């Protein structure tokens, strides 16, 4: 498909610079959902139904026996500022650089996107600094690829390296926020889900930012189970699609894991007539990766298997979903792979209409923005 097919006009003022307070008070647009008995909130179009609610209303759209699947990755301070060190003719020359890490390769080696990469040669020494506390972290540039992508080997590894990131690095706020305001101490809490557990993400699974202890309690009371998978979200999430045709786009891979216990529990949910509801596109992509190629043994979908590894799954309209029955997600960028994914899930025309409605009704977009709850076009509950 043409990438232009996923473009739309978004007013700059619709980009959220701060989250809702409390988190569950954010708006939630329900697309193709069960709106029986709530006609006062219903927008009934020719092709779908839209309904305006808040995230706090989420339990009303779920049934006892349904399952929510969360991504419990934890964002690390993976935005690093520093200098390149070059020795030439007896002189030491420095050049400022900045790196946003996006994929751990091993205990000491990461892939990252480097600003001013043209000033650095392979094999050169790098020193990342925190000007506030004087902490430093040394590294070496191993490889340099296209569009500023680099492979960096740090002097530390494992948990020692993770700990150093917290001393030296910054939380990598998305560029559409970071370009408009400075990072604050509040962002260290706001840009992390309340259930974040496994360190490794350089971007938050933002659909999960809406959940609070109060909302969890309401879901528990409704008999809706919670399950956790891990997908370490990479900075590639923020990269624009630069090709003209979706067939030519290369997704950056991200590491994830679905445990045997979670896979078996979700299969049992669907076997018993419950629905698997993915909180975020990251959870959905991971579940679909764990289901690709499996036989259609349960209802209309596949069997979810225990799974661990890197995934670069790219979902566009025409994809047949196997593992997920509903999707909760924020509002995404024009021409982005994530807008392509939601268009595949709830319908191309339906999502263009939904986004047009969201813009008209002043929904807040992107990482700190409002939410949507999507049901597949073919499902009219």
C-alpha positions as CSV (number, residue, x, y, z in Angstrom):
1,X,0.0,0.0,0.0
2,X,1.0,3.6,-0.5
3,X,2.3,5.3,2.7
4,X,0.4,8.4,1.7
5,X,-2.8,6.4,2.3
6,X,-2.0,6.6,6.0
7,X,-1.5,10.4,6.2
8,X,-3.8,12.8,7.9
9,X,-3.7,16.4,9.1
10,X,-3.1,16.8,12.8
11,X,-3.2,20.2,14.4
12,X,-0.1,20.8,16.5
13,X,-2.1,21.7,19.6
14,X,-3.5,18.1,19.6
15,X,-0.1,16.7,20.7
16,X,-0.2,16.1,24.5
17,X,2.9,17.4,26.4
18,X,1.7,16.1,29.8
19,X,-0.4,13.1,30.8
20,X,-3.9,13.3,32.2
21,X,-4.2,13.5,36.0
22,X,-5.3,11.1,37.3
23,X,-4.1,8.8,34.5
24,X,-7.5,7.0,34.2
25,X,-9.3,10.3,33.5
26,X,-8.0,10.4,30.0
27,X,-10.6,10.2,27.2
28,X,-11.2,6.9,25.5
29,X,-12.8,6.6,22.0
30,X,-14.5,3.2,21.6
31,X,-14.5,2.0,18.0
32,X,-16.9,-0.9,16.9
33,X,-17.6,-1.6,20.6
34,X,-20.6,-2.8,22.5
35,X,-22.6,0.4,22.8
36,X,-26.0,-1.1,23.7
37,X,-27.8,1.0,26.3
38,X,-25.4,4.0,26.1
39,X,-26.8,5.7,23.0
40,X,-26.2,9.2,24.5
41,X,-22.5,8.7,23.9
42,X,-22.9,7.0,20.5
43,X,-21.9,8.4,17.1
44,X,-23.4,6.0,14.6
45,X,-21.7,6.1,11.2
46,X,-22.4,4.2,8.0
47,X,-19.5,1.8,8.6
48,X,-18.9,1.7,12.3
49,X,-19.9,3.0,15.8
50,X,-17.9,5.5,17.8
51,X,-18.5,6.3,21.4
52,X,-16.8,8.8,23.7
53,X,-15.8,7.7,27.2
54,X,-12.9,7.8,29.6
55,X,-10.3,5.2,30.5
56,X,-12.1,4.7,33.8
57,X,-15.0,3.3,31.8
58,X,-12.9,0.4,30.5
59,X,-14.4,-2.3,32.7
60,X,-17.9,-1.5,31.2
61,X,-16.7,-2.8,27.8
62,X,-15.2,-6.0,29.1
63,X,-16.8,-9.2,30.4
64,X,-16.1,-11.5,33.2
65,X,-13.6,-14.0,31.9
66,X,-11.9,-11.6,29.5
67,X,-8.1,-11.1,29.8
68,X,-6.0,-7.9,29.6
69,X,-2.4,-8.4,28.4
70,X,0.1,-5.8,29.5
71,X,3.7,-5.1,28.4
72,X,5.8,-5.0,31.7
73,X,9.0,-3.6,30.1
74,X,10.7,-0.8,32.0
75,X,12.1,2.3,30.4
76,X,15.8,2.9,31.0
77,X,17.6,6.3,30.7
78,X,18.8,5.5,27.2
79,X,19.4,9.0,25.9
80,X,23.1,9.8,26.3
81,X,25.0,13.0,25.6
82,X,28.8,13.1,25.4
83,X,31.8,13.6,23.2
84,X,33.9,11.7,20.6
85,X,37.6,11.6,21.5
86,X,40.1,11.7,18.6
87,X,43.9,11.9,18.9
88,X,45.7,13.5,16.0
89,X,49.1,15.0,15.6
90,X,49.6,15.0,19.3
91,X,46.3,16.8,20.0
92,X,43.1,15.5,21.5
93,X,40.0,16.6,19.6
94,X,36.5,16.4,21.0
95,X,33.2,16.6,19.1
96,X,29.7,16.6,20.7
97,X,27.5,13.6,20.1
98,X,24.2,12.3,21.4
99,X,22.9,8.8,21.2
100,X,19.5,7.2,21.8
101,X,19.9,3.5,22.3
102,X,17.3,1.2,20.9
103,X,18.4,-2.5,21.0
104,X,20.7,-4.4,23.4
105,X,22.8,-7.0,21.5
106,X,24.6,-8.4,24.5
107,X,25.7,-7.4,28.0
108,X,27.9,-4.6,26.8
109,X,26.8,-3.8,23.2
110,X,23.8,-1.7,22.0
111,X,22.5,-0.4,18.8
112,X,21.6,3.2,18.8
113,X,20.7,6.3,16.7
114,X,23.5,8.9,16.9
115,X,23.2,12.6,16.3
116,X,26.3,14.0,14.6
117,X,27.4,10.5,13.6
118,X,29.4,12.0,10.7
119,X,31.9,13.3,13.2
120,X,32.7,9.8,14.5
121,X,34.8,7.0,13.0
122,X,34.5,3.3,13.7
123,X,36.8,2.4,16.6
124,X,36.9,5.8,18.2
125,X,36.5,6.4,21.9
126,X,33.3,7.9,23.3
127,X,32.7,9.5,26.7
128,X,29.1,10.1,27.8
129,X,28.6,12.6,30.6
130,X,26.1,13.9,33.1
131,X,26.9,17.5,33.6
132,X,24.8,17.7,36.7
133,X,26.6,15.1,38.7
134,X,29.9,14.7,36.9
135,X,29.3,11.0,36.2
136,X,30.8,9.5,33.0
137,X,30.5,6.3,30.9
138,X,33.0,5.2,28.4
139,X,32.4,3.4,25.2
140,X,33.7,2.6,21.7
141,X,32.0,3.0,18.3
142,X,32.1,-0.5,16.7
143,X,30.0,0.1,13.5
144,X,28.3,2.9,11.8
145,X,25.4,2.3,9.4
146,X,22.8,4.4,7.5
147,X,20.7,7.2,9.0
148,X,22.9,7.5,12.0
149,X,22.4,3.9,13.3
150,X,25.5,2.8,15.2
151,X,26.7,-0.2,17.2
152,X,28.3,0.8,20.5
153,X,30.3,-1.3,23.0
154,X,30.4,0.1,26.5
155,X,33.2,-0.4,29.1
156,X,30.6,-1.8,31.5
157,X,28.2,-4.7,31.0
158,X,25.1,-6.3,32.4
159,X,23.5,-4.7,35.5
160,X,26.6,-2.5,36.0
161,X,25.8,-0.9,32.7
162,X,22.1,-0.6,33.5
163,X,23.1,1.2,36.7
164,X,25.4,3.5,34.9
165,X,22.6,4.5,32.5
166,X,20.6,5.8,35.5
167,X,23.6,7.9,36.6
168,X,24.5,9.3,33.2
169,X,21.5,9.0,30.9
170,X,18.1,10.7,30.5
171,X,14.7,9.2,30.0
172,X,14.3,9.4,26.2
173,X,11.0,11.4,25.8
174,X,9.6,11.1,22.3
175,X,10.9,13.9,20.0
176,X,7.5,15.4,19.6
177,X,7.5,16.2,23.4
178,X,11.3,16.7,23.9
179,X,11.4,19.3,21.1
180,X,8.7,21.4,22.9
181,X,9.8,21.3,26.5
182,X,12.5,20.2,28.9
183,X,12.5,16.9,30.7
184,X,11.3,17.2,34.3
185,X,11.6,15.1,37.4
186,X,7.9,14.3,37.0
187,X,8.6,12.6,33.7
188,X,10.6,10.0,35.5
189,X,7.3,8.8,37.0
190,X,4.9,9.8,34.2
191,X,6.8,8.0,31.4
192,X,6.7,4.6,33.2
193,X,3.8,2.2,33.7
194,X,2.9,1.4,37.3
195,X,3.7,-2.3,36.6
196,X,7.0,-1.8,34.8
197,X,9.3,-4.6,35.9
198,X,11.9,-5.7,33.3
199,X,14.5,-3.1,32.3
200,X,15.3,-2.7,28.7
201,X,12.9,-0.4,26.9
202,X,13.9,3.0,25.5
203,X,10.3,4.1,24.9
204,X,7.3,3.5,27.1
205,X,4.4,1.1,26.1
206,X,2.2,4.2,26.3
207,X,-1.3,2.5,26.3
208,X,-0.3,1.2,29.8
209,X,0.4,4.7,31.1
210,X,-3.4,5.1,31.7
211,X,-3.6,2.4,34.3
212,X,-3.8,3.2,38.1
213,X,-4.3,1.1,41.2
214,X,-8.0,2.2,41.2
215,X,-8.6,1.0,37.7
216,X,-6.9,-2.3,38.4
217,X,-9.2,-2.8,41.4
218,X,-12.3,-2.1,39.2
219,X,-11.0,-4.7,36.7
220,X,-10.5,-7.2,39.4
221,X,-14.0,-6.7,40.7
222,X,-15.4,-7.3,37.2
223,X,-13.5,-10.7,37.0
224,X,-11.1,-9.6,34.3
225,X,-7.7,-11.3,34.5
226,X,-4.4,-9.5,34.0
227,X,-1.4,-11.1,32.2
228,X,2.1,-9.7,31.5
229,X,4.4,-10.1,28.6
230,X,7.7,-8.3,27.9
231,X,8.6,-6.4,24.7
232,X,11.5,-3.9,25.1
233,X,10.3,-1.0,23.0
234,X,13.0,0.5,20.8
235,X,13.6,4.0,19.5
236,X,12.7,2.8,16.1
237,X,9.1,3.3,17.2
238,X,9.7,7.0,16.6
239,X,11.2,6.7,13.1
240,X,9.1,8.1,10.2
241,X,8.3,5.8,7.3
242,X,10.6,7.3,4.6
243,X,9.6,5.0,1.7
244,X,6.6,5.5,-0.6
245,X,5.3,1.9,-0.4
246,X,4.8,-0.1,2.7
247,X,6.4,-3.2,1.0
248,X,9.7,-1.3,1.1
249,X,9.7,-0.4,4.8
250,X,12.2,-2.2,7.1
251,X,11.0,-2.5,10.7
252,X,13.7,-2.4,13.5
253,X,13.5,-5.5,15.6
254,X,12.7,-5.5,19.3
255,X,13.3,-8.3,21.9
256,X,10.3,-9.9,23.6
257,X,9.1,-12.8,25.7
258,X,5.8,-14.6,26.3
259,X,6.1,-17.2,29.1
260,X,4.7,-20.7,28.9
261,X,2.4,-19.8,31.8
262,X,0.9,-16.7,30.1
263,X,0.5,-18.5,26.7
264,X,-1.4,-21.4,28.4
265,X,-3.6,-19.0,30.4
266,X,-4.5,-16.9,27.4
267,X,-5.4,-20.0,25.3
268,X,-7.6,-21.1,28.2
269,X,-9.3,-17.7,28.2
270,X,-10.3,-18.0,24.6
271,X,-11.2,-21.7,24.9
272,X,-13.7,-20.7,27.6
273,X,-15.2,-17.9,25.5
274,X,-13.3,-15.0,26.9
275,X,-11.5,-12.3,24.8
276,X,-7.8,-11.5,24.8
277,X,-7.5,-7.7,25.0
278,X,-4.1,-6.3,24.2
279,X,-3.1,-3.2,26.1
280,X,-1.0,-1.5,23.5
281,X,0.4,-2.3,20.1
282,X,3.6,-3.7,21.6
283,X,1.7,-6.4,23.4
284,X,-0.3,-7.1,20.3
285,X,2.8,-7.4,18.1
286,X,4.4,-9.8,20.6
287,X,1.3,-12.0,20.9
288,X,0.9,-12.2,17.1
289,X,4.6,-13.1,16.8
290,X,4.1,-15.9,19.3
291,X,1.1,-17.2,17.2
292,X,2.3,-16.8,13.6
293,X,2.3,-20.1,11.8
294,X,0.2,-21.9,14.4
295,X,-2.8,-23.9,13.3
296,X,-6.3,-22.5,13.8
297,X,-7.1,-24.7,16.8
298,X,-9.0,-22.2,19.0
299,X,-12.0,-20.3,17.6
300,X,-11.0,-18.1,14.6
301,X,-7.5,-17.5,15.8
302,X,-4.3,-19.4,16.5
303,X,-2.7,-21.0,19.6
304,X,-0.4,-18.7,21.5
305,X,2.9,-20.4,22.2
306,X,5.8,-19.8,24.6
307,X,8.1,-17.4,22.8
308,X,11.4,-15.5,23.2
309,X,13.4,-13.6,20.8
310,X,13.5,-10.6,18.5
311,X,10.5,-9.6,16.4
312,X,10.2,-7.2,13.5
313,X,6.6,-8.0,12.6
314,X,5.1,-5.3,10.4
315,X,1.3,-5.3,10.4
316,X,-0.7,-3.6,7.6
317,X,-4.2,-3.9,6.3
318,X,-4.9,-7.4,5.0
319,X,-3.2,-9.0,8.0
320,X,-5.2,-11.8,9.6
321,X,-5.0,-11.4,13.4
322,X,-4.7,-14.7,15.3
323,X,-4.2,-13.9,19.0
324,X,-6.0,-10.7,19.9
325,X,-9.7,-9.8,20.1
326,X,-9.6,-6.2,21.1
327,X,-6.9,-3.5,21.3
328,X,-6.5,-0.6,23.7
329,X,-4.0,2.0,22.3
330,X,-3.2,5.7,22.1
331,X,-3.6,7.9,19.0
332,X,-0.6,7.5,16.6
333,X,1.4,9.6,14.2
334,X,0.4,10.2,10.6
335,X,2.2,7.8,8.1
336,X,3.4,5.7,11.0
337,X,3.6,1.9,11.2
338,X,1.3,2.1,14.3
339,X,-1.5,3.9,12.4
340,X,-1.1,1.2,9.7
341,X,-1.5,-1.5,12.5
342,X,-4.7,0.0,13.9
343,X,-6.1,0.4,10.4
344,X,-5.4,-3.3,9.9
345,X,-7.1,-4.2,13.1
346,X,-10.3,-2.0,13.1
347,X,-10.6,-1.1,9.4
348,X,-8.9,1.4,7.1
349,X,-11.9,3.6,6.5
350,X,-13.0,3.2,10.1
351,X,-9.8,4.4,11.6
352,X,-9.6,7.4,9.3
353,X,-13.1,8.3,10.4
354,X,-12.2,7.6,14.1
355,X,-9.2,9.9,13.9
356,X,-11.1,12.6,12.2
357,X,-13.7,12.4,15.0
358,X,-10.9,12.5,17.7
359,X,-9.3,15.6,16.2
360,X,-12.7,17.4,16.0
361,X,-13.5,16.4,19.6
362,X,-10.1,17.6,20.8
363,X,-8.7,14.2,21.9
364,X,-5.0,14.4,22.9
365,X,-2.5,12.5,20.7
366,X,0.6,10.4,21.1
367,X,2.5,9.1,24.2
368,X,0.9,11.4,26.8
369,X,-2.4,11.6,25.0
370,X,-5.8,10.0,25.3
371,X,-6.7,6.4,24.5
372,X,-8.9,4.3,22.2
373,X,-10.5,0.9,22.6
374,X,-10.7,-0.9,19.2
375,X,-12.7,-3.9,18.2
376,X,-12.3,-5.6,14.8
377,X,-14.5,-4.3,12.1
378,X,-16.1,-7.7,11.6
379,X,-17.1,-8.0,15.3
380,X,-20.3,-6.3,16.4
381,X,-20.7,-7.1,20.0
